[in-house]
Amino acid sequence: MKALKKLAGMILAVCLMIPMLGTVAFAADGVLMFSDPSGKVGENVNVDLVVQSSSGTVGDVNVSMSYDAAALEFVSGEGFTAEGGTLTYTGTGSSSELRATVTFRALQATDTTLSVNSSTAVLSSGETLNLEQGSSAISIAAADDGTTSVEPTTTTTQTTGDTTDIAVTVNGTEYNFSEAFTTSDIPEGYSETTMTFHGGERRFVVNDAGVYLGFLVDGSGAGSFFLFDTEDATFAPFILLAISDTTSIIPLDKPDEVNLPDNYQESELTVQEQVYPIWSDPSVSDRYYVIYALNTRTGQEDLYQYDSEDETYQYFVAPEPVEEEETGSALPGAAGAFISEHILPILVAGAAVCILLLILMIIFAVKLVHRNQELDDLYDEYDIPYDDGEEEDKKKSGKKASAKAEEPDDDDIEYDDDIEYDDDFDAEYDDEFDGGEYDDESDSEEYDDDEYGYDEDFDGGYDDEDIFDDDEDDFDTGYEPSGKTRGGRNSKKKAASDDDYDINFIDL
């Protein structure tokens, strides 16, 4: 009997130890923190809620809080609901840290506290996350005009959840456009307005910088404001990140609008369950990131630097790509990049081409010289004139020179005084010889043995009594040099007209 009791006691002890071991094995530690803001009466005060896990990704989180409804008026907060001084938050994280912001309106000048009533949290793996709870100390000062208290804002009777049939998709999630938001839902610095959307005038809110917000409701009926782009009528998550007391930024998912040097690498950053592209330069530091966001005070889209250690944002000026401009390609596009990467082989190839062209030029020049020499030898061998025009000029100049050389000078001519000329001979000869030919009867001329004269039958009409000296030597030596004989005349005419016809004359 005693043995049975001992056995039962041992079994009971083992059963009691199993839950303890399970709790130790499947529990993780985390922390629930709040910011300690300050503000003035009538202004909005933002309180940041942060859940951090020492191991693993934060999953579902539920926190119940309480606040002084006489000092604080709930305005807005994604995942927050407020009623009678009780504030409830429900959200899901995507990293080791979950961050959310709730906005209150300060009603009285006092110091008040936002305290935690209860909280539950688990990791994305399903393990329980034990949270070390904190609280928020809120300091409210009097307004600039000395006002120490204000009345709560009067809300409308509209209820969240009344939606239209206008379907909107944001980051893959389906929403419906809604106009059923209350005045307390409107973020600080925005006021209600209307604008044309889907063929009708719809309710929106806008701030002084022209930033528009629209109210969307998801499938569960929960509604919140989204950033509205008036250029393409699209919506984007509305997440406010305070960078100063007067300025906040809204992260944007527009990587195409970012122009940074090539040494910046793109990655992702999760902000309030939304993923945004960020850029960093690993060669400088892993601490800083660049994000593209909209400034709610100016309405301008710019780059901002995020300090991952201090969790702060500052305006960022993109550095100029000086090195790229100095070493960049002189040619645009892929051709310039190719030339920049292969500059040495291209220079070698260009030098080789130049040398090849030079060799070809030398070969052609030598061949041309040899050809000219061969042509010169051929012209000399066959006595081929080099230029017809030059040869003709040479012939003409030669003829003129020979003509001048043959024409005797008047001073050198010797006349024989014994020669008798008949005046009728020259006149009648010239008249009858104009045709350039003799009469047929001139062939039958008869010469006398003692006398030298012309026959009566000769067409030239010479006188029978024209008798020349019997001494032919005196006639030849005295007459021919004078250039007055018919043979001399005819020879000149023949020389001038050799190209046209030939005339045979009879020597007298």
C-alpha positions, 0 to 999 in steps of 0.5 A: 500500500505504501508503495502504491502511494509513493508511485502515485506521488511520483506520477503527480509530481511529473505531471505538475512539472510538464506545464512549467517546462512548457512555459519556460520553453515557449516564452520570450521577453519583450518590452512595451514602451511609450513616449513622454510628449508635451504640449499646450492647451488646444494643441494635439499631442502624439504618443508613440507606443512601441513593442520590442522583442528580444528574439523573433518577430512581433506578432499580434499585440493587444493593449488596454490603456486608460487616460484622463478624459478631462485632460485629453481628448482622443483624436485618431490613431491607426489600430486605436479605439477610445471610449470613456477614458479607455484606450485600446490598441490592436495590431500586428508587427512584421519585425522585431519592433512594432510602432504605433502613434495615437493623437490626443487633444490637450484640454487642460493645463496639467500633467497626466499619465497614459497607463497600461491596464493589460497587454498580451503579445505573441511572436509570429511563430506563436510563442508568447511574448512577455512584455515589461510594461511602461507608461507615458507621462504627458505634460500640458502647458497653458496656451500662448494666450494664457488659456488653461482649458478648452472644451472638447470638440463636438462630434457628428452623429455619423458612424464609421463603416458607412461606405460607398460602392467605390472600390479602391486597392492599396498595396494589394488590399481591397477597400471601399471609399467612405464619407462617413468619418467624424470630426474627431477622425480628422487628423490635426492640421486638416479640415474637411473639403469636397472634390470631384471623385468618380463622377461626384463631389466626395468628402475629403480632408486637406491641409494648408499645403494641399495634401489631400486625405480620403477615408477608406474602409476595409472588409472588416469595417475598420476605416482610416485615412489614406493619402490621396494623389490628385494627379492620378487619383490613387491612394497610399498609406497615410503614416505620419513621421514627426521630424520636428514640432511643426513638420511631419513626413509621409513615406512614399513608395515611389522608387522611380522618383529617386535619383541617387549615385550608384554606390547607394543600395536599395533595401526595405524598411517597415514602418507601422506595418507598411514596407517602404524602399530605402537606400543606403551607402554601405561604404559610409555607414549602416546606420543611416538610410534614405527614404522618399517622403512627402513633407506635410508642411510644404507639400513637397516630395523629397529625400529624408535620412533616417537614423536607425539608432536614434530613430530620427529623420532629417532632410537629405541632399543627394550627393552629386556623382562627381566621380562618375562625371570625371570617369564617366563615358564621353558617349551616351548609352551602351556604346559609351559604357562599352568603350569605357570598359574596353578602352585599351583593346580599342586603342590597340585595334585603332593603332593596328588599323592605322598601321595597316592603312599606312602600309596600304598607302605606301604599296599603292604609292609605289605601284603608282610610281611604277605605272607612271614609269612604264607609261613614260617608257611606252610613250617614248618607245612608240613616240606617243604624244603626251598631250594632243593640244600641246603637240598641235601648239608645238606644230603651229609654233614650229610652222610659224618659226619656219615660215619666218625663217624662210621669208628673206629679209628685203635687205638681203635680197640681190637683184639682177639689173639685167633681168627684164620684167614685162609689166603685162606679164605680172598683171595678166598672170595674176588675173588668170591664175586666181583659180589656182590651176592652168588652162588645159592648153598649157600642157601643149606649150612649146619651147624654142631652142633659141628663145624662151617664151610662151606660146600663143595658145597659153591661157595666161595671155602672155605676149609672144614678144616676152623673151627672157634672157637666153642665159638661164643661169642669169635668170635663175640667179637673178630672178629666184632670190627676188621672190617674184617668180611664179614658182616662188609665189606658188610655193608660198601658196602651196605651203599655206594650203598643203592641208587642202590640195596639191598644185604642180607647177612647171618650172620655167 
